[in-house]
Amino acid sequence: MSDTPRLHTAGTTLLERARELRPLVEREAEAAEAQGKLTDPVVDALHESGLFGVWVPVQLGGAELSPKELIAVFEELSYADASTGWVLMATTLENGTAGAYLGDDAVERIFKGPRMPVFAGQGTRPGSAVREDGGFRLSGQWSFASGMPHAQYAHSLGAVEGTDEVRICITPIEDVTMLGNWDVLGLRATGSIDYAIDGAFVPESQSHVFTQDEPLRGGAIYRLGLVDQALICHSGWALGVGRRLLDELRRYAGARAGRPGQIAGSDAFHADFARAEAKFRSAGALVHETWNDAERTLDAGGRLDVRQETMVRLALNHITSTLAEVARFVYASGGTSALRDGLIQRLFRDVHAGTAHITSGPQVLQECGRELAGLAPGESWLVFALES
């Protein structure tokens, strides 16, 4: 097991590289949406900049950013394009946790190449894993595999037959049948297709228990476990997309200043914009406050307690619901410019796809309220619910 009690921090180098990619990502966004996946120039740039390694343990050649550093990188790329930020957050969560939790044999096979491997898949509804000598036979069908068109490995949840155990199983992309049905309202460029696996053999070292929270390599961030690390992803994404929406509306209004009948001269619009800005900044401040607190605990060698786990879930739920409000306000204020094909329309559609994710579902909010109200004594978080 890891003997590193502290968080690893890597500084701002990768954030600066993400910022440098903004012109390319923005330029390619329309083509990516049309083809239903990121364009080759963007994927190549993410590799060349090292951004696919932001979550991978340092000893495997990754950057192993801290939670706050990850949030900043995902915010930056999501500001440039919601789909690009989404693909990076999903794939790096999966290759980072694989690097931390898989056995040595698997890691030697998977992380030996000149490029960081890209993972895609789904870790909620499980397929079937039948135990076999040395591993498992994995079968099933999964949805929402963000980044699958660019992946070399699939990350899939499997329920071990005859037991209560569920495991993340890693399979080479050659074992995957891509079903290709990604015809959706928003986040079209994420390529989050459905896929199937039929009886692929998964060596034991190429899997790990879903709830694993003690890393075999890497530092304190991996003590969060897979689910709490996923909250980092979606928090950074919401911060970037919300900021871009408000900035685009500011530009839209400013371009129409001085014209009669435009929102730039409306007192009601001025007040509504101030309210939207305040709500969004407040929700973002809660995200940063909760992860600052979480980092202090992790860096001291501890694990999050129940209240801290409640707060990181609540912070994500709040920034996500606030993002949905901001998107509706920006779309309504954008008039026919928002109605037509363009950036505001695309952002509006992307938000309504992204805010439907299970990590910000209504059950999570209800459970947060129950714990905060003191109505869950002796209970702890298991994925998105509190249990005794």
Phi, psi and chi 1 to 4 in degrees:
 res  aa     phi    psi   chi1   chi2   chi3   chi4
   1 MET       -  162.7  -65.5 -170.6  -61.5      -
   2 SER   -65.0  139.5  171.2      -      -      -
   3 ASP  -109.5   21.7   58.3   -2.2      -      -
   4 THR  -101.1  105.4  -53.0      -      -      -
   5 PRO   -80.9  -16.4   29.3  -34.0      -      -
   6 ARG  -103.7  161.5  -59.2  179.8   66.4   86.4
   7 LEU   -70.6  144.1  -83.4  175.7      -      -
   8 HIS   -90.4  135.5 -179.4  -93.6      -      -
   9 THR  -123.8  141.3   55.5      -      -      -
  10 ALA  -113.9   -3.1      -      -      -      -
  11 GLY    84.0 -162.0      -      -      -      -
  12 THR  -101.2    4.3   61.1      -      -      -
  13 THR   -57.8  -47.7  -61.2      -      -      -
  14 LEU   -72.0  -30.9  -74.7  168.3      -      -
  15 LEU   -63.1  -42.1  175.5   59.5      -      -
  16 GLU   -64.8  -37.2  -68.9  163.5    1.2      -
  17 ARG   -66.7  -39.2  -69.4  178.7 -172.4  172.2
  18 ALA   -61.2  -40.5      -      -      -      -
  19 ARG   -66.1  -37.9 -169.4  167.5  -67.8  134.9
  20 GLU   -65.8  -24.6  -70.2  167.2   -0.1      -
  21 LEU   -81.2   -8.5  -69.3 -176.2      -      -
  22 ARG   -54.9  -47.3 -173.6 -170.0  -64.4  176.2
  23 PRO   -58.3  -42.5  -24.4   34.9      -      -
  24 LEU   -64.5  -47.2  170.2   66.3      -      -
  25 VAL   -62.3  -43.4  170.3      -      -      -
  26 GLU   -64.2  -40.6  -69.8  178.4  -19.4      -
  27 ARG   -65.2  -33.7 -168.2  165.4   58.9 -114.7
  28 GLU   -91.9   -6.2  -65.1  -71.7  -43.5      -
  29 ALA   -62.7  -41.9      -      -      -      -
  30 GLU   -65.4  -43.3 -172.4  174.6  -18.6      -
  31 ALA   -65.1  -37.8      -      -      -      -
  32 ALA   -63.0  -44.1      -      -      -      -
  33 GLU   -61.7  -41.3  168.9  150.2  -55.2      -
  34 ALA   -64.3  -35.0      -      -      -      -
  35 GLN   -96.0   -5.0   69.8 -178.7   23.8      -
  36 GLY    76.2   20.0      -      -      -      -
  37 LYS  -164.6  162.9   61.7  179.6 -178.6  178.0
  38 LEU   -63.5  149.8  -57.4 -173.8      -      -
  39 THR   -77.5  158.8   63.8      -      -      -
  40 ASP   -58.6  -41.2  -70.6  -16.6      -      -
  41 PRO   -60.4  -36.1  -27.1   36.2      -      -
  42 VAL   -70.8  -44.5  168.0      -      -      -
  43 VAL   -61.6  -44.7  173.9      -      -      -
  44 ASP   -61.2  -40.0  -71.7  -17.8      -      -
  45 ALA   -67.4  -36.8      -      -      -      -
  46 LEU   -64.2  -38.1  -67.2  172.9      -      -
  47 HIS   -66.9  -50.8  -85.1  -65.8      -      -
  48 GLU   -65.1  -30.3  -70.1  161.8    9.3      -
  49 SER   -80.7  -10.4   64.2      -      -      -
  50 GLY    84.7    6.1      -      -      -      -
  51 LEU   -71.0  -23.7  -73.2  167.3      -      -
  52 PHE   -70.7   -9.3  -83.7  125.0      -      -
  53 GLY  -104.3   13.9      -      -      -      -
  54 VAL   -63.0  -27.5  -68.2      -      -      -
  55 TRP  -104.9   -8.8 -141.0  -50.1      -      -
  56 VAL   -76.5  138.9  172.5      -      -      -
  57 PRO   -53.3  145.5  -28.2   36.0      -      -
  58 VAL   -56.4  -40.4  169.1      -      -      -
  59 GLN   -67.3  -12.2   68.8 -167.8   84.6      -
  60 LEU  -101.9   11.3  -61.7 -179.9      -      -
  61 GLY    93.7    6.3      -      -      -      -
  62 GLY   -90.3 -178.4      -      -      -      -
  63 ALA   -96.3  -24.2      -      -      -      -
  64 GLU    48.4   58.6 -163.8  179.2  -34.3      -
  65 LEU   -65.1  156.7  -58.9 -171.7      -      -
  66 SER   -77.3  166.9   72.4      -      -      -
  67 PRO   -53.8  -46.5  -31.3   37.6      -      -
  68 LYS   -65.6  -37.2  -69.3 -169.8  -63.6 -176.9
  69 GLU   -66.8  -40.1  -70.2  172.8  -22.6      -
  70 LEU   -62.3  -46.0  -72.8  166.5      -      -
  71 ILE   -55.9  -42.9  -74.1  170.8      -      -
  72 ALA   -64.4  -41.4      -      -      -      -
  73 VAL   -66.3  -45.5  167.8      -      -      -
  74 PHE   -66.6  -35.6  -61.8  145.6      -      -
  75 GLU   -62.5  -43.9  179.3  178.8    0.8      -
  76 GLU   -63.4  -48.8 -178.1   65.7   36.4      -
  77 LEU   -70.3  -33.3  -84.3  175.6      -      -
  78 SER   -71.1  -30.3  -60.6      -      -      -
  79 TYR   -61.8  -41.8 -175.3   98.2      -      -
  80 ALA   -67.6  -42.6      -      -      -      -
  81 ASP  -164.1  126.0  173.2   54.1      -      -
  82 ALA   -61.4  -39.3      -      -      -      -
  83 SER   -69.4  -39.6  -74.1      -      -      -
  84 THR   -64.1  -44.4  -57.5      -      -      -
  85 GLY   -61.4  -38.9      -      -      -      -
  86 TRP   -65.7  -45.7 -170.2  -79.9      -      -
  87 VAL   -61.9  -44.3  167.8      -      -      -
  88 LEU   -65.2  -42.1 -170.9   79.5      -      -
  89 MET   -66.5  -40.7   73.4  175.9 -167.0      -
  90 ALA   -69.8  -45.7      -      -      -      -
  91 THR   -71.7  -36.4   57.7      -      -      -
  92 THR   -75.7  -31.1   56.5      -      -      -
  93 LEU   -56.9  -42.4  168.6   67.3      -      -
  94 GLU   -75.6  -40.8  -68.9  163.1    5.3      -
  95 ASN   -76.1  -26.4   74.0    0.1      -      -
  96 GLY   -69.6  -45.2      -      -      -      -
  97 THR   -71.4  -32.2   52.4      -      -      -
  98 ALA   -61.4  -45.0      -      -      -      -
  99 GLY   -61.3  -32.3      -      -      -      -
 100 ALA   -82.8  -34.8      -      -      -      -
 101 TYR  -109.8  -21.9  -58.7  142.3      -      -
 102 LEU   -71.7  160.4  -65.8 -177.0      -      -
 103 GLY   -69.9  165.2      -      -      -      -
 104 ASP   -60.7  -41.3  -69.5  -19.2      -      -
 105 ASP   -59.8  -45.0  -69.3  -14.0      -      -
 106 ALA   -65.8  -43.6      -      -      -      -
 107 VAL   -63.0  -39.4  164.4      -      -      -
 108 GLU   -62.1  -39.0 -174.4  175.9  -15.3      -
 109 ARG   -70.4  -43.5  -73.4 -167.9  -61.9  -87.9
 110 ILE   -83.0  -36.5  -68.8  170.5      -      -
 111 PHE  -104.4   22.9  -72.2   89.2      -      -
 112 LYS   -91.8  -10.3   65.6 -179.6  179.8 -179.0
 113 GLY   -77.4  172.2      -      -      -      -
 114 PRO   -72.4  -21.8   24.7  -33.5      -      -
 115 ARG  -111.7  151.1  -83.9 -173.1  163.7 -169.7
 116 MET   -63.8  133.0  -83.1  -65.7  167.3      -
 117 PRO   -68.9  146.1   26.2  -33.9      -      -
 118 VAL  -103.3  130.0  175.3      -      -      -
 119 PHE  -111.6  148.3  -71.7   60.3      -      -
 120 ALA  -148.5  152.9      -      -      -      -
 121 GLY   162.4 -156.0      -      -      -      -
 122 GLN  -144.4  132.4 -160.2 -112.6   57.5      -
 123 GLY  -118.0   28.0      -      -      -      -
 124 THR  -113.5  -82.1   52.8      -      -      -
 125 ARG   -72.1  121.0  -62.2  177.4 -178.1   86.5
 126 PRO   -84.8  151.3   29.8  -34.0      -      -
 127 GLY   -87.3 -161.1      -      -      -      -
 128 SER  -111.9  129.8  171.6      -      -      -
 129 ALA  -117.4  113.3      -      -      -      -
 130 VAL   -99.1  122.4  178.5      -      -      -
 131 ARG   -65.8  135.6 -173.8  166.8  -77.1  -77.6
 132 GLU  -139.4  159.9 -173.4  174.0  -59.2      -
 133 ASP   -52.3  117.1 -173.1   30.8      -      -
 134 GLY    87.8   -0.9      -      -      -      -
 135 GLY   170.8 -140.0      -      -      -      -
 136 PHE  -142.9  153.1  -53.3   89.4      -      -
 137 ARG  -102.7  118.6  -74.1  -74.9  169.6 -172.1
 138 LEU  -105.7  130.1  179.7   68.7      -      -
 139 SER  -140.0  150.5  -62.1      -      -      -
 140 GLY   155.2 -178.1      -      -      -      -
 141 GLN  -133.0  134.3 -176.6  172.4  -36.7      -
 142 TRP  -129.5  158.4  -62.9  -96.6      -      -
 143 SER  -119.2  164.3  -58.4      -      -      -
 144 PHE    61.0   50.7  -53.1  120.4      -      -
 145 ALA   -88.9   78.3      -      -      -      -
 146 SER   -60.0  129.0  -59.6      -      -      -
 147 GLY    84.2    5.8      -      -      -      -
 148 MET   -55.7  -35.4 -175.7   65.1   85.6      -
 149 PRO   -62.2  -16.0  -25.2   36.0      -      -
 150 HIS  -109.8    3.7  -43.4  -65.2      -      -
 151 ALA   -90.4  152.3      -      -      -      -
 152 GLN  -105.1  -15.0  -68.0   81.2   54.0      -
 153 TYR  -140.6  148.6  -67.6   92.6      -      -
 154 ALA  -104.6  141.4      -      -      -      -
 155 HIS  -115.2  108.7  155.6  115.6      -      -
 156 SER  -132.7  141.5  -50.7      -      -      -
 157 LEU   -85.3  133.8 -171.5   66.0      -      -
 158 GLY  -132.7  134.2      -      -      -      -
 159 ALA   -88.8  123.5      -      -      -      -
 160 VAL   -74.5  120.5  179.9      -      -      -
 161 GLU   -58.1  134.1 -172.0  177.2   71.2      -
 162 GLY    80.3    5.6      -      -      -      -
 163 THR  -137.1  175.2   74.9      -      -      -
 164 ASP   -94.9    7.1  -65.0  -33.0      -      -
 165 GLU   -83.8  138.5 -174.6  175.3   86.6      -
 166 VAL  -122.1  141.4  -72.5      -      -      -
 167 ARG  -133.5  149.6  -59.4 -177.1   73.4   86.5
 168 ILE   -85.6  125.8  -66.7  -66.6      -      -
 169 CYS  -114.8  132.7  -61.9      -      -      -
 170 ILE  -107.5  124.9  -54.7  -58.2      -      -
 171 THR  -128.4  146.5   52.6      -      -      -
 172 PRO   -64.2  152.4   16.5  -24.2      -      -
 173 ILE   -61.3  -23.2 -154.7   67.0      -      -
 174 GLU   -64.8  -20.3  -68.4   76.3   17.7      -
 175 ASP   -86.3   -0.8  -70.0  -24.1      -      -
 176 VAL  -103.3  135.0  170.4      -      -      -
 177 THR  -100.9  113.6  -60.9      -      -      -
 178 MET   -83.0  124.7  -61.3 -170.5 -167.0      -
 179 LEU   -89.3  -18.3  -57.5  179.0      -      -
 180 GLY    71.8   11.0      -      -      -      -
 181 ASN   -92.0   63.6   55.6  -23.4      -      -
 182 TRP  -106.4   75.8 -171.2 -122.5      -      -
 183 ASP  -118.7   93.2 -177.4   10.7      -      -
 184 VAL  -136.3  170.8  -72.4      -      -      -
 185 LEU   -69.2  -48.9  174.4   72.8      -      -
 186 GLY  -139.2  176.0      -      -      -      -
 187 LEU    52.4   38.7  -67.6  175.6      -      -
 188 ARG   -63.8  -31.9  -66.7  176.8  179.4  172.9
 189 ALA   -79.6   -0.3      -      -      -      -
 190 THR   -77.6  -15.1   62.5      -      -      -
 191 GLY    56.0   40.3      -      -      -      -
 192 SER   -82.4   64.9  -56.6      -      -      -
 193 ILE   -76.7  163.6   59.4  173.7      -      -
 194 ASP   -79.3  154.8  -68.9    2.1      -      -
 195 TYR  -150.1  163.7   67.3  101.7      -      -
 196 ALA  -134.5  151.2      -      -      -      -
 197 ILE  -132.3  134.5  -64.5  173.2      -      -
 198 ASP  -123.8   92.1 -176.0   14.5      -      -
 199 GLY    72.4   29.2      -      -      -      -
 200 ALA   -72.1  139.3      -      -      -      -
 201 PHE   -83.1  130.8 -179.8   70.2      -      -
 202 VAL  -119.1  108.4 -177.7      -      -      -
 203 PRO   -56.4  146.3  -21.5   32.6      -      -
 204 GLU   -54.3  -38.7  179.6  120.8   21.5      -
 205 SER   -69.5  -13.2   71.0      -      -      -
 206 GLN   -98.2   25.0 -144.7  158.3  -71.0      -
 207 SER  -145.2  163.9   72.0      -      -      -
 208 HIS  -152.5  155.6   64.8   81.0      -      -
 209 VAL   -60.6  137.3  176.2      -      -      -
 210 PHE   -56.3  -38.1  176.8   70.6      -      -
 211 THR   -89.4   11.6   54.9      -      -      -
 212 GLN   -58.3  132.5 -172.8  161.5  -22.5      -
 213 ASP  -138.6   17.2   61.0    2.9      -      -
 214 GLU  -119.7  112.8 -172.6   60.9   46.8      -
 215 PRO   -74.3  148.6   27.2  -34.0      -      -
 216 LEU   -85.0  -18.6  -57.5 -179.7      -      -
 217 ARG  -156.0  152.2   56.1 -161.3   69.4   78.8
 218 GLY    95.3  174.9      -      -      -      -
 219 GLY  -102.5 -150.8      -      -      -      -
 220 ALA   -69.9  -22.9      -      -      -      -
 221 ILE   -59.7  -32.4 -173.0  172.5      -      -
 222 TYR   -75.9  -10.1  -53.3  108.8      -      -
 223 ARG   -73.2   -8.0  -66.5 -165.2 -179.6   96.8
 224 LEU   -71.3  -23.8  -71.5  168.5      -      -
 225 GLY    80.4  169.0      -      -      -      -
 226 LEU   -65.6  -45.3 -176.1   56.3      -      -
 227 VAL   -66.1  -48.8  172.5      -      -      -
 228 ASP   -64.5  -32.1  -76.1    7.3      -      -
 229 GLN   -67.0  -33.9  -72.2  177.6   80.7      -
 230 ALA   -62.5  -29.0      -      -      -      -
 231 LEU   -64.3  -31.3  -51.7  177.9      -      -
 232 ILE   -59.9  -46.4  -63.6  168.6      -      -
 233 CYS   -53.8  -57.7  -63.1      -      -      -
 234 HIS   -71.5  -27.0  -65.7  -82.1      -      -
 235 SER   -66.7  -46.6  -62.7      -      -      -
 236 GLY   -62.9  -39.8      -      -      -      -
 237 TRP   -61.1  -48.2 -178.1   83.8      -      -
 238 ALA   -62.6  -38.8      -      -      -      -
 239 LEU   -62.4  -43.1  -74.4  166.7      -      -
 240 GLY   -69.3  -44.1      -      -      -      -
 241 VAL   -70.4  -40.6  177.8      -      -      -
 242 GLY   -62.8  -42.4      -      -      -      -
 243 ARG   -62.3  -39.6 -177.1   70.6  -93.8  155.5
 244 ARG   -66.4  -40.0 -174.5   61.2 -176.2  -94.5
 245 LEU   -59.2  -48.7  -84.4  161.8      -      -
 246 LEU   -66.1  -37.7  -72.5  166.9      -      -
 247 ASP   -66.4  -38.1  -74.0   -5.2      -      -
 248 GLU   -67.0  -38.3  -72.9  -55.2  -49.3      -
 249 LEU   -66.9  -38.3 -177.6   56.4      -      -
 250 ARG   -60.2  -43.2  176.4  177.6   53.6   79.8
 251 ARG   -66.0  -40.6  -77.9 -172.7  -85.1  -90.8
 252 TYR   -60.6  -47.3  169.9   84.0      -      -
 253 ALA   -66.3  -41.6      -      -      -      -
 254 GLY   -63.4  -33.9      -      -      -      -
 255 ALA   -69.0  -16.6      -      -      -      -
 256 ARG  -109.9    8.3  -72.7  154.2  178.8   77.1
 257 ALA   -61.7  137.3      -      -      -      -
 258 GLY    91.0  -12.3      -      -      -      -
 259 ARG   -87.6  137.6  -59.2 -177.4 -165.2  175.6
 260 PRO   -65.5  139.7   20.7  -30.7      -      -
 261 GLY    81.8    3.4      -      -      -      -
 262 GLN   -92.2  158.6  -64.8  -67.7  -36.0      -
 263 ILE   -64.7  -22.1   60.0  170.8      -      -
 264 ALA   -59.3  -25.1      -      -      -      -
 265 GLY  -100.2    9.5      -      -      -      -
 266 SER   -95.7  121.1  165.3      -      -      -
 267 ASP   -62.2  -37.2  -70.5  -17.9      -      -
 268 ALA   -62.7  -41.7      -      -      -      -
 269 PHE   -63.7  -42.5  169.5   74.0      -      -
 270 HIS   -57.2  -46.5  -59.1  160.7      -      -
 271 ALA   -65.9  -42.0      -      -      -      -
 272 ASP   -66.3  -37.2  -72.6  -16.9      -      -
 273 PHE   -65.7  -40.8 -166.6   96.3      -      -
 274 ALA   -61.9  -42.2      -      -      -      -
 275 ARG   -63.3  -43.3  -69.7 -169.5 -168.5   96.9
 276 ALA   -63.1  -42.6      -      -      -      -
 277 GLU   -63.0  -43.6 -172.0   75.0   40.6      -
 278 ALA   -65.0  -43.5      -      -      -      -
 279 LYS   -62.1  -44.4  -73.7  179.8 -178.6  178.6
 280 PHE   -68.2  -44.4 -175.6   72.6      -      -
 281 ARG   -63.8  -37.5  -73.0  176.1 -177.3 -110.8
 282 SER   -65.2  -43.7  -63.0      -      -      -
 283 ALA   -64.1  -38.8      -      -      -      -
 284 GLY   -65.8  -37.3      -      -      -      -
 285 ALA   -62.9  -35.9      -      -      -      -
 286 LEU   -66.2  -39.5 -179.4   60.2      -      -
 287 VAL   -58.2  -49.5  169.9      -      -      -
 288 HIS   -66.8  -38.7  -68.2  -60.2      -      -
 289 GLU   -61.4  -46.2  175.7 -171.3  -52.7      -
 290 THR   -68.1  -38.5   56.7      -      -      -
 291 TRP   -77.8  -27.7  -78.1  106.0      -      -
 292 ASN   -59.9  -45.4  -78.6  -22.4      -      -
 293 ASP   -64.1  -43.3 -179.1   54.8      -      -
 294 ALA   -62.4  -41.0      -      -      -      -
 295 GLU   -64.0  -37.9  -77.3 -155.6   -2.3      -
 296 ARG   -61.5  -41.2  -75.4 -168.5  -68.2  -90.1
 297 THR   -66.3  -47.1  -64.6      -      -      -
 298 LEU   -63.3  -40.5  -67.7  170.4      -      -
 299 ASP   -69.5  -23.1 -159.5   38.1      -      -
 300 ALA   -86.7    4.1      -      -      -      -
 301 GLY    90.1    7.6      -      -      -      -
 302 GLY   -96.9 -178.5      -      -      -      -
 303 ARG  -120.1  156.4  -63.3  178.8 -174.8  -84.8
 304 LEU   -65.3  138.0  -55.6 -166.4      -      -
 305 ASP   -85.4  179.4   61.1   24.4      -      -
 306 VAL   -60.6  -43.3  173.7      -      -      -
 307 ARG   -64.6  -39.5  176.2   54.1   53.7   84.5
 308 GLN   -64.8  -39.8  -72.0  174.3  -54.5      -
 309 GLU   -65.7  -35.8  -71.7 -150.9   70.8      -
 310 THR   -61.1  -45.9  -64.7      -      -      -
 311 MET   -68.5  -37.8  -70.2  -51.7  -59.4      -
 312 VAL   -68.7  -30.2  -69.1      -      -      -
 313 ARG   -71.7  -42.5  -75.5  163.1  172.2   77.1
 314 LEU   -65.2  -40.6 -179.1   60.7      -      -
 315 ALA   -61.0  -42.5      -      -      -      -
 316 LEU   -65.6  -45.4  171.5   57.8      -      -
 317 ASN   -59.5  -40.4 -163.3  -72.9      -      -
 318 HIS   -71.0  -44.0 -172.9   48.5      -      -
 319 ILE   -65.7  -31.9 -170.4   65.5      -      -
 320 THR   -70.5  -45.9  -58.5      -      -      -
 321 SER   -67.6  -34.7   61.4      -      -      -
 322 THR   -66.6  -39.7  -56.6      -      -      -
 323 LEU   -58.3  -42.3  170.4   61.0      -      -
 324 ALA   -61.9  -40.8      -      -      -      -
 325 GLU   -63.0  -45.1  -71.9 -177.2   39.4      -
 326 VAL   -60.3  -42.9  166.2      -      -      -
 327 ALA   -62.2  -41.5      -      -      -      -
 328 ARG   -65.4  -40.5  -71.6 -169.5  -68.8  -90.5
 329 PHE   -64.6  -46.4  167.1   63.1      -      -
 330 VAL   -64.5  -42.6  171.6      -      -      -
 331 TYR   -63.5  -45.0 -177.7   79.4      -      -
 332 ALA   -65.5  -33.8      -      -      -      -
 333 SER   -80.0  -19.8  -59.0      -      -      -
 334 GLY   -80.1   -5.6      -      -      -      -
 335 GLY    57.3 -143.1      -      -      -      -
 336 THR   -69.5  -21.6   55.4      -      -      -
 337 SER   -65.2  -35.3  -66.7      -      -      -
 338 ALA   -76.1  -31.1      -      -      -      -
 339 LEU   -66.8  -37.8  179.8   64.5      -      -
 340 ARG   -78.6  163.1  -64.0 -178.7 -175.3  -82.1
 341 ASP   -60.4  129.5 -172.6   27.7      -      -
 342 GLY   168.9 -172.3      -      -      -      -
 343 LEU   -66.4  -45.7 -179.8   53.8      -      -
 344 ILE   -63.5  -42.0  -70.2  179.3      -      -
 345 GLN   -62.2  -43.1 -170.9 -143.7   75.0      -
 346 ARG   -64.4  -42.5 -174.1  171.9   75.2 -123.5
 347 LEU   -61.9  -41.7  -72.9  166.6      -      -
 348 PHE   -59.4  -44.6  179.6   79.9      -      -
 349 ARG   -67.8  -41.5  -70.4 -172.4  -73.9   99.1
 350 ASP   -61.6  -40.9  -70.5  -16.9      -      -
 351 VAL   -61.6  -42.8  164.7      -      -      -
 352 HIS   -74.1  -15.5  -75.9   79.0      -      -
 353 ALA   -82.7  -47.3      -      -      -      -
 354 GLY   -68.0  -34.3      -      -      -      -
 355 THR   -77.6   -5.2   54.5      -      -      -
 356 ALA   -85.1    0.6      -      -      -      -
 357 HIS   -66.7  146.9 -162.9  -88.6      -      -
 358 ILE   -60.4  -27.0 -169.9  173.1      -      -
 359 THR   -64.3  -20.4   50.8      -      -      -
 360 SER  -117.3   26.7  -61.4      -      -      -
 361 GLY   -70.8  165.5      -      -      -      -
 362 PRO   -63.3  -30.0   19.5  -31.3      -      -
 363 GLN   -62.0  -38.3  179.3 -166.2    7.4      -
 364 VAL   -62.8  -44.1  179.7      -      -      -
 365 LEU   -62.5  -42.6 -177.3   61.2      -      -
 366 GLN   -62.1  -42.8  -67.0  161.4   13.1      -
 367 GLU   -67.2  -37.1  -67.0  -73.7   77.2      -
 368 CYS   -60.4  -45.0  -72.5      -      -      -
 369 GLY   -63.1  -38.8      -      -      -      -
 370 ARG   -63.3  -43.9 -168.2  161.1   66.5   86.1
 371 GLU   -68.7  -42.5 -163.1  -81.1  -42.1      -
 372 LEU   -66.1  -29.7  -70.8  164.3      -      -
 373 ALA   -82.1    1.7      -      -      -      -
 374 GLY    77.4   22.8      -      -      -      -
 375 LEU  -104.4   15.2  -59.0  173.8      -      -
 376 ALA  -131.9   50.5      -      -      -      -
 377 PRO   -63.7  135.1   24.1  -33.9      -      -
 378 GLY    76.3    3.5      -      -      -      -
 379 GLU   -98.5  155.6  -63.1 -173.6   29.6      -
 380 SER  -136.2  165.0   56.6      -      -      -
 381 TRP   -78.9  129.2  -76.3   96.7      -      -
 382 LEU  -123.5  101.2 -177.6   61.9      -      -
 383 VAL    61.5 -103.9 -169.1      -      -      -
 384 PHE  -116.0   18.2  -57.3  121.0      -      -
 385 ALA  -138.3  155.2      -      -      -      -
 386 LEU   -94.2  133.5  -72.1  158.1      -      -
 387 GLU  -139.1  154.0  -63.9 -173.8    5.0      -
 388 SER   -73.7      -  -61.0      -      -      -
